[in-house]
Amino acid sequence: MSFVDIIKNSVIEQFNTGVSMEQIFFSLLAAFAMCLFILLIYRNTFRGVLYSKGFAFSLVLLGMITAVIIRTISSNLALSLGMVGALSIVRFRTAVKDPVDTIFMFWSIAAGIMAGAGLYLPGAIACLTVGVLYYVVCLFSRKGKSPYLLVVRYDPQCQAELKKALRTLPKHRVKSRTVTKNGAELTLEMSLDIDEMTVIDTFLNTEGVTDASLVSYESEFGL
């Protein structure tokens, strides 16, 4: 027997082991438990307004389906190669607006891969560790200030009064300034606590200011 035949036989024996119903069941059960924990972390750390139940449930289904795929392709070499070719033509066109949602999808896929590979205990430990650390980070981030955009419409002739009002603001940055025949508009980026949101009253009481709006804003880093 040649060296090539030895390698070929060892590879075939390693992959063509078959899949039992017991392995499928335990992989699905482990993926369901880990993805359910991921879902709980997602719900408790969700910072948006409109909570999507469809996306939340898809985290559980994504992990379970991934576990089935990994368990299937790990038992047959020919099937694994065909599965790679079939999955390479799949294109998902659903836009994910929040980068955190994308991270949760990768987290669910990683849990499904470990469950499908039979790494139940390492997968559970890794999933629990990531979830606890992420939850702690979210607790600290909630205590900080939130980003806002302050939009002020004013009369350009009252520039001096507006500068006095700007000095009373916390640390801020000018995002844009627009001047038209009907007036001017100034957009400022700043971080405020709930108690500091009364700064909008300062501008409303400023001479020459016709309108002031405070809008919640996501910065470049999503913080």
Backbone hydrogen bonds, N-H to C=O, Kabsch-Sander energy under -0.5 kcal/mol:
donor,donor_aa,acceptor,acceptor_aa,energy
6,I,2,S,-1.8
7,I,3,F,-2.2
8,K,4,V,-2.5
9,N,5,D,-2.6
10,S,6,I,-2.2
11,V,7,I,-2.2
12,I,8,K,-2.3
13,E,9,N,-2.6
14,Q,10,S,-1.6
15,F,11,V,-2.0
16,N,12,I,-2.7
17,T,15,F,-2.3
17,T,75,S,-1.0
18,G,15,F,-0.5
18,G,75,S,-0.9
24,I,20,S,-1.8
25,F,21,M,-2.4
26,F,22,E,-2.3
27,S,23,Q,-2.2
28,L,24,I,-2.5
29,L,25,F,-2.5
30,A,26,F,-2.5
31,A,27,S,-2.5
32,F,28,L,-2.6
33,A,29,L,-2.2
34,M,30,A,-2.4
35,C,31,A,-2.6
36,L,32,F,-2.0
37,F,33,A,-1.6
38,I,34,M,-1.9
39,L,35,C,-2.3
40,L,36,L,-2.0
41,I,37,F,-2.1
42,Y,38,I,-2.3
43,R,39,L,-2.3
44,N,40,L,-2.2
45,T,41,I,-1.4
46,F,42,Y,-0.5
46,F,43,R,-0.6
51,Y,49,V,-0.9
52,S,50,L,-0.5
53,K,51,Y,-0.8
56,A,52,S,-1.8
57,F,53,K,-2.7
58,S,54,G,-1.7
59,L,55,F,-1.0
59,L,56,A,-0.6
60,V,56,A,-0.8
61,L,57,F,-2.1
62,L,58,S,-2.7
63,G,59,L,-1.5
64,M,60,V,-2.0
65,I,61,L,-2.6
66,T,62,L,-2.1
67,A,63,G,-2.0
68,V,64,M,-1.9
69,I,65,I,-2.3
70,I,66,T,-2.6
71,R,67,A,-2.4
72,T,68,V,-2.0
73,I,69,I,-2.7
74,S,70,I,-1.6
75,S,72,T,-1.2
76,N,73,I,-0.5
80,S,76,N,-1.9
81,L,77,L,-2.0
82,G,78,A,-2.1
83,M,79,L,-2.4
84,V,80,S,-2.1
85,G,81,L,-1.7
86,A,82,G,-2.1
87,L,83,M,-2.7
88,S,84,V,-1.3
89,I,86,A,-0.9
90,V,87,L,-1.1
93,R,91,R,-0.6
97,K,95,A,-0.7
101,D,98,D,-0.8
102,T,98,D,-1.1
103,I,99,P,-1.7
104,F,100,V,-2.1
105,M,101,D,-1.7
106,F,102,T,-2.2
107,W,103,I,-2.3
108,S,104,F,-2.3
109,I,105,M,-2.3
110,A,106,F,-2.6
111,A,107,W,-2.1
112,G,108,S,-2.0
113,I,109,I,-2.4
114,M,110,A,-2.1
115,A,111,A,-2.1
116,G,112,G,-2.6
117,A,113,I,-1.9
118,G,115,A,-1.0
119,L,114,M,-2.3
120,Y,118,G,-1.5
123,G,119,L,-1.8
124,A,120,Y,-2.4
125,I,121,L,-2.5
126,A,122,P,-2.6
127,C,123,G,-2.5
128,L,124,A,-2.5
129,T,125,I,-2.4
130,V,126,A,-2.4
131,G,127,C,-2.2
132,V,128,L,-2.3
133,L,129,T,-2.4
134,Y,130,V,-2.5
135,Y,131,G,-2.1
136,V,132,V,-2.1
137,V,133,L,-2.2
138,C,134,Y,-2.2
139,L,135,Y,-2.0
140,F,136,V,-1.8
141,S,137,V,-2.2
142,R,138,C,-1.8
143,K,139,L,-0.6
143,K,140,F,-0.6
144,G,141,S,-0.9
146,S,192,L,-2.2
148,Y,190,M,-3.1
149,L,215,V,-3.1
150,L,188,L,-2.7
151,V,149,L,-0.6
151,V,213,S,-2.9
152,V,150,L,-0.6
152,V,186,L,-3.0
153,R,211,D,-3.0
154,Y,184,A,-2.3
155,D,208,G,-1.8
158,C,155,D,-2.3
159,Q,156,P,-0.8
162,L,158,C,-1.6
163,K,159,Q,-2.0
164,K,160,A,-1.5
165,A,161,E,-1.6
166,L,162,L,-1.9
167,R,163,K,-1.3
168,T,164,K,-0.5
168,T,165,A,-0.7
169,L,166,L,-1.2
173,R,189,E,-2.0
175,K,187,T,-2.8
176,S,187,T,-1.4
178,T,185,E,-3.1
180,T,183,G,-3.5
183,G,180,T,-0.7
184,A,154,Y,-2.5
185,E,178,T,-3.5
186,L,152,V,-2.9
187,T,176,S,-2.8
188,L,150,L,-2.6
189,E,173,R,-3.3
190,M,148,Y,-2.2
191,S,171,K,-0.7
192,L,146,S,-2.4
197,M,194,I,-1.1
198,T,195,D,-0.5
199,V,196,E,-1.4
200,I,197,M,-1.0
201,D,198,T,-1.5
202,T,198,T,-0.6
203,F,199,V,-1.0
204,L,200,I,-1.6
205,N,201,D,-1.6
206,T,203,F,-1.2
209,V,206,T,-1.5
210,T,153,R,-2.2
210,T,208,G,-0.5
211,D,153,R,-1.7
213,S,151,V,-2.8
215,V,149,L,-3.0
217,Y,147,P,-2.0
219,S,217,Y,-0.6
222,G,219,S,-1.4
